[in-house]
């Protein structure tokens, strides 16, 4: 066992070594089970990384049982088939394999990293299949994990950053599924049968996207994808989420004893696959995504010293994901910092980037892109997003060209289309 762990550890260290960006060819097919499969063969390391994604994230929670998706996914690898949580963990450790995954807003995932040796990988894949298809959902584990979740929620609601984030998402999305967040009441309403029903309805073969990266042949990858999903009910693909209604541009102020104010500004803006994605990403580098060279950082931090850090970003999702500006500042200067952030955004909407800013943004984005593909794990992350969201298979190959095509006019037009001051939500926690 020690030898296995040593070999895997050495391989994992090697993952930080640069891999060639060229040649990341994604093969795609539909397995006999109905699952969608996305495969990248790479022999650079004796490792196989696999991830299975389902449309089973928090957006799938019933309106009165927010937190169900997280609890369901959390219990899946705490007992499955003939294994309790300790046996499952021990078997994986003996194989030198690592199981992971979780649930975000759109999707839930189960991932596995294993050595590529046939005997080790087959045994590890068998465990992964069992976790996906045969979770035990033990009653005592459910009660324990729900209690832990309730305790974590109670603690998190004392933190101003959590209060700000929850208020922000509720204000942006209202009754839309993206606005659902666990509460003490919603978690206490969840019963064990709810987890079983959620798993049966959401963890289905036709609702699965299987991503495989590593030292396998196409034939081996085909067999693996079928092995992982054939025991699932067939099901049907889940319907896409409807777009949220745009919020009223209101300001929400919440009292808190913290010394620092937490400020958020934003609105729902961008879904995966939107043709404006590249223009918005390039423009955001200048606005607030480019660290010390961004306009927000120069105006809020460098010129006025209101905050150590300030940022902006777009988070594309299945439905409209958020655009967000965020910063922390001293309570006494919260209003001034908020005013500066708003003015910077207003100015950028009016004029867009300069040609020099545009050039710098492109150079940075294109130049840093290989770092997003310099390990098997990073390649898997990108392939999984491509598969789950239905992005073009040549997304990685055309990324640099699409960035370089963006003009200053494209940026300005895209920002105007996607960001409206009338719909910008503002949240201030611990402001004077």
URTAQUI-V923308 format. One record per residue. N is the residue number from 1. OMEGA is omega in whole degrees, -180 to 180 (NA if undefined). BURIAL is b if it has 9 or more other ideal C-beta (glycine too) atoms within 8 Angstrom, else e. Layout:
BEGIN
[[N;OMEGA;BURIAL] [N;OMEGA;BURIAL]]
END
This chain:
BEGIN
[[1;179;e] [2;179;e] [3;180;e] [4;-179;b] [5;179;b] [6;179;e] [7;-180;b] [8;180;b] [9;178;e] [10;179;e] [11;-180;b] [12;176;b] [13;-180;e] [14;-179;e] [15;179;b] [16;177;e] [17;-176;e] [18;173;e] [19;-179;b] [20;177;e] [21;178;b] [22;178;e] [23;173;e] [24;-177;b] [25;-178;e] [26;174;b] [27;-175;b] [28;173;b] [29;175;e] [30;-179;e] [31;176;b] [32;179;e] [33;-175;b] [34;180;b] [35;174;b] [36;-174;b] [37;180;b] [38;-168;b] [39;172;b] [40;177;b] [41;174;b] [42;-178;b] [43;-178;e] [44;-178;e] [45;179;b] [46;-173;e] [47;171;b] [48;175;b] [49;-179;b] [50;174;b] [51;175;b] [52;-178;b] [53;177;b] [54;173;b] [55;-173;b] [56;177;b] [57;-174;b] [58;178;b] [59;178;b] [60;180;b] [61;168;b] [62;-175;e] [63;-177;e] [64;-179;e] [65;177;b] [66;-175;b] [67;-178;b] [68;-179;b] [69;-180;b] [70;179;b] [71;180;b] [72;-180;b] [73;-178;b] [74;-178;b] [75;-174;b] [76;179;b] [77;172;b] [78;-180;b] [79;-179;b] [80;-179;b] [81;179;e] [82;-176;e] [83;167;b] [84;-173;e] [85;-180;b] [86;179;e] [87;179;b] [88;-180;b] [89;-179;e] [90;180;e] [91;178;b] [92;179;b] [93;179;b] [94;179;e] [95;-175;b] [96;-178;b] [97;-179;b] [98;179;e] [99;-180;b] [100;-180;e] [101;-178;b] [102;-180;b] [103;171;b] [104;-177;e] [105;-176;e] [106;-168;b] [107;170;b] [108;-176;b] [109;169;b] [110;-177;b] [111;-179;b] [112;168;b] [113;-178;b] [114;171;b] [115;-175;b] [116;177;b] [117;-171;e] [118;-176;e] [119;-180;e] [120;-175;b] [121;-178;b] [122;178;e] [123;179;b] [124;179;b] [125;178;b] [126;177;b] [127;179;b] [128;178;b] [129;-179;b] [130;178;b] [131;-178;b] [132;-170;b] [133;-172;e] [134;176;b] [135;-176;b] [136;-176;e] [137;180;b] [138;-176;b] [139;-178;e] [140;177;e] [141;177;b] [142;-179;b] [143;179;e] [144;-177;e] [145;175;b] [146;178;b] [147;177;e] [148;179;e] [149;177;b] [150;179;b] [151;179;e] [152;178;e] [153;180;b] [154;180;b] [155;-177;e] [156;-178;e] [157;172;e] [158;-175;e] [159;-178;e] [160;-180;b] [161;177;e] [162;179;b] [163;180;b] [164;-178;b] [165;-179;b] [166;179;b] [167;-179;b] [168;-179;b] [169;178;b] [170;-180;b] [171;180;b] [172;-167;b] [173;175;b] [174;-178;b] [175;177;e] [176;179;b] [177;178;b] [178;180;b] [179;-179;b] [180;179;b] [181;-180;b] [182;173;b] [183;176;e] [184;-179;e] [185;-177;e] [186;180;b] [187;-180;b] [188;177;e] [189;-176;e] [190;177;b] [191;-178;e] [192;179;e] [193;177;e] [194;178;b] [195;-179;b] [196;180;b] [197;179;e] [198;179;b] [199;-179;b] [200;-177;e] [201;-174;e] [202;-179;b] [203;-178;b] [204;-175;b] [205;-178;b] [206;176;b] [207;-175;b] [208;170;b] [209;-177;b] [210;178;b] [211;-176;b] [212;177;b] [213;175;b] [214;-172;b] [215;176;b] [216;170;b] [217;176;e] [218;-179;b] [219;178;e] [220;178;e] [221;177;b] [222;180;b] [223;180;e] [224;-179;b] [225;178;b] [226;179;b] [227;-176;b] [228;-171;b] [229;-174;b] [230;-180;b] [231;178;e] [232;171;b] [233;-177;e] [234;-180;b] [235;177;b] [236;177;e] [237;-180;e] [238;179;e] [239;179;e] [240;178;e] [241;174;b] [242;179;e] [243;178;e] [244;171;b] [245;179;e] [246;-175;e] [247;168;b] [248;-179;e] [249;-176;b] [250;176;e] [251;-179;e] [252;180;b] [253;-178;e] [254;179;b] [255;176;e] [256;-178;e] [257;-177;e] [258;179;b] [259;-180;e] [260;173;b] [261;177;b] [262;-174;b] [263;176;b] [264;176;b] [265;177;b] [266;-179;b] [267;173;b] [268;-174;b] [269;-160;b] [270;174;b] [271;177;b] [272;178;b] [273;179;b] [274;-179;e] [275;178;e] [276;-176;b] [277;-175;b] [278;179;b] [279;180;b] [280;180;b] [281;179;b] [282;179;b] [283;-178;b] [284;176;b] [285;178;b] [286;-177;b] [287;-175;b] [288;-178;b] [289;-175;b] [290;178;b] [291;-173;e] [292;-179;e] [293;-177;e] [294;180;b] [295;179;b] [296;-180;b] [297;-180;b] [298;-175;b] [299;-175;b] [300;-177;b] [301;-170;b] [302;-175;b] [303;-171;e] [304;179;b] [305;-178;e] [306;-175;b] [307;174;b] [308;-178;e] [309;173;e] [310;-172;b] [311;166;b] [312;177;b] [313;169;b] [314;178;b] [315;-179;b] [316;-179;b] [317;-179;b] [318;168;b] [319;-177;b] [320;174;b] [321;-170;b] [322;157;b] [323;-175;b] [324;167;b] [325;-179;b] [326;176;b] [327;171;b] [328;-179;b] [329;176;b] [330;-176;b] [331;-174;b] [332;-178;e] [333;-179;b] [334;-178;b] [335;179;e] [336;179;b] [337;178;b] [338;179;b] [339;179;e] [340;180;b] [341;179;b] [342;180;b] [343;178;b] [344;178;b] [345;179;b] [346;179;b] [347;180;b] [348;177;b] [349;-177;b] [350;-170;e] [351;-175;e] [352;-179;b] [353;170;b] [354;179;e] [355;178;e] [356;178;e] [357;179;b] [358;180;b] [359;-180;e] [360;179;b] [361;-180;b] [362;-179;b] [363;-179;e] [364;-176;b] [365;180;b] [366;-178;b] [367;-179;e] [368;-175;e] [369;178;b] [370;179;e] [371;176;e] [372;-176;e] [373;-173;b] [374;173;b] [375;176;b] [376;-177;b] [377;180;b] [378;176;b] [379;179;b] [380;179;b] [381;-180;e] [382;180;b] [383;179;b] [384;177;b] [385;177;b] [386;-178;b] [387;-176;b] [388;-175;b] [389;177;b] [390;178;e] [391;-180;b] [392;180;e] [393;178;e] [394;-178;e] [395;-178;b] [396;-179;b] [397;-175;e] [398;-174;b] [399;-177;b] [400;-180;e] [401;179;e] [402;175;b] [403;-176;b] [404;179;e] [405;-174;e] [406;175;b] [407;177;e] [408;178;b] [409;177;e] [410;-179;b] [411;-178;b] [412;-179;b] [413;-179;b] [414;179;b] [415;179;b] [416;179;e] [417;-169;e] [418;-178;b] [419;179;b] [420;178;e] [421;-180;e] [422;-177;e] [423;-180;b] [424;177;b] [425;176;b] [426;177;b] [427;176;b] [428;176;b] [429;-180;b] [430;175;b] [431;176;b] [432;NA;e]]
END
